[in-house]
Amino acid sequence: MKAMDATGETPLERGALPVGEPDLRWSARATSITAIERELARIWAVPRLVTTVAGVEERHVAARTSVMNLVVIARRPETGERCATTVSALTGRHPSRTLIISSRDPDGPNWLDARIDAHCVMPREDAPEICAEMIHLSAGGATGRHLEAIVAPLLVHDLPVTIWWPSEPSFGSPQATDLLAMADRLIVDGSSWGGTGLRRLREMAGLLGASGVGAPAEPGAGGPTLAITDFALSRQSRWREAIASVFDAPEILPYLRYVRRIEVTYASPDGSGRVDLTNVVKPVYHVAWFGSRLGLTVRSPLVLGRSASAAVSEGAQDLGATLAGPHGAVAVTIRPVHSTVPSGTTLSVELGADRRGSTFDAVVTAEAETVNVACRRDGADMPPWSFLAPRRADVDLLAEAIEAGGRDTVASGAIRFAAALSGDVT
């Protein structure tokens, strides 16, 4: 990092920098939108960039190559810093103008404080640098209650807008409605929401419209043009690949339409699975993805029941539902199991099929680096298999969301199905 000059600004200069490593080149403070815009203009006014390639000094022009606007709504400073680290790691791949915003003291006086940074990356020795801006904003009073008034003038026009809400979004609030009205994509992590997370999930599904692309949308309420990425769903891609692989064999594929049972177990600290304490968004997503891809419908949504399994504590609460398919009903059980892994983590997904008197069962489990599949046909164990599939970090999930482009119909279908499946569970 270069030292700031007497004005508190770091000029946009380059010394020796490892290829691919982001570097902070400019940092300034501002207390108004006008001052922020002035600093953004100044960042690119004095590019004195000289580097050495093969022993020869060459001038490299800093390329301001934003491909999108990224707006991060961070309740806590530590959340904003964590997100900033993730975004900085993507500067060379997906440079953006990033706004990281937090509001404080809503009943106090109006104020605004901003730090404007420029990060640059040298993608390779013979290439110009790629640079992008990051603006850390804190606002109080009425200013903090109307974040859209801060965001709108700072966006790069004609570039898509992605809103990343790493904490729990306040769907339906005027603030959220106004922010989402200017967004092309919303990124959330449903597994971090309070309670079961299902009430918030239903609210989010409403942003997709009633029936997908072409459905009418209320102004400012999301609608068919809003794409949604839920990290809780994206992280399950390795599970989905494993479940799909179960039916790769031609002799097993016919059982797919005759699945009668779906059971998902998830981690509960005490095994009770109290729905007011444990987020179950991830277990519900497993069922929702499977049901939506097979064209199943929700006959009866999730309700609380008592677990009969000896693997859980006495009095533990299952969630049970019934789906309808072309060949009959499909029983759904979402079951808590005592575990020391983080609460709500999926432990297993089990499928049971019955086709013309022949039975087939599959159990999928996952570890930090691998996913495991075990199957049984007509009571006989089949050879198990495993494949390497590490858990993905937020930087990989964010890159995938950015690269996805428009709406992901598979994700949208799973979110809608999950909302229908959740019923009235809060």
Stockholm file with secondary structure:
# STOCKHOLM 1.0

chainA/1-426         MKAMDATGETPLERGALPVGEPDLRWSARATSITAIERELARIWAVPRLVTTVAGVEERHVAARTSVMNLVVIARRPETGERCATTVSALTGRHPSRTLIISSRDPDGPNWLDARIDAHCVMPREDAPEICAEMIHLSAGGATGRHLEAIVAPLLVHDLPVTIWWPSEPSFGSPQATDLLAMADRLIVDGSSWGGTGLRRLREMAGLLGASGVGAPAEPGAGGPTLAITDFALSRQSRWREAIASVFDAPEILPYLRYVRRIEVTYASPDGSGRVDLTNVVKPVYHVAWFGSRLGLTVRSPLVLGRSASAAVSEGAQDLGATLAGPHGAVAVTIRPVHSTVPSGTTLSVELGADRRGSTFDAVVTAEAETVNVACRRDGADMPPWSFLAPRRADVDLLAEAIEAGGRDTVASGAIRFAAALSGDVT
#=GR chainA/1-426 SS CCCCCTTSCCCSEECSCCTTCCEEEEEEEESSHHHHHHHHHHHTTCCEEEEEETTEEEECCCEECCCEEEEEECSSHHHHHHHHHHHHTTTTTSCEEEEEEEEECTTSCCEEEEEEEEEEECSSTTSCCEEEEEEEEEEEHHHHHCHHHHHGGGSCTTSCEEEECCSCCCTTSHHHHHHHTTCSEEEECGGGSSTTSHHHHHHHHHTTCSSSTTCCCCTTSCCTTCEEEEHHHHTTHHHHHHHHHHTCSTTTGGGGGGEEEEEEEEEESSSCCCTTTCCCHHHHHHHHHHHHHTTCEEEEEEEEEECCCTTSCTTCEEEEEEEEETTEEEEEEEEEEECSSCTTCEEEEEEEEEETTEEEEEEEEECSSEEEEEEEETTEECCCEEEECCCCCHHHHHHHHHHTCSCCHHHHHHHHHHHHHHTTCC
#=GC SS_cons         CCCCCTTSCCCSEECSCCTTCCEEEEEEEESSHHHHHHHHHHHTTCCEEEEEETTEEEECCCEECCCEEEEEECSSHHHHHHHHHHHHTTTTTSCEEEEEEEEECTTSCCEEEEEEEEEEECSSTTSCCEEEEEEEEEEEHHHHHCHHHHHGGGSCTTSCEEEECCSCCCTTSHHHHHHHTTCSEEEECGGGSSTTSHHHHHHHHHTTCSSSTTCCCCTTSCCTTCEEEEHHHHTTHHHHHHHHHHTCSTTTGGGGGGEEEEEEEEEESSSCCCTTTCCCHHHHHHHHHHHHHTTCEEEEEEEEEECCCTTSCTTCEEEEEEEEETTEEEEEEEEEEECSSCTTCEEEEEEEEEETTEEEEEEEEECSSEEEEEEEETTEECCCEEEECCCCCHHHHHHHHHHTCSCCHHHHHHHHHHHHHHTTCC
//
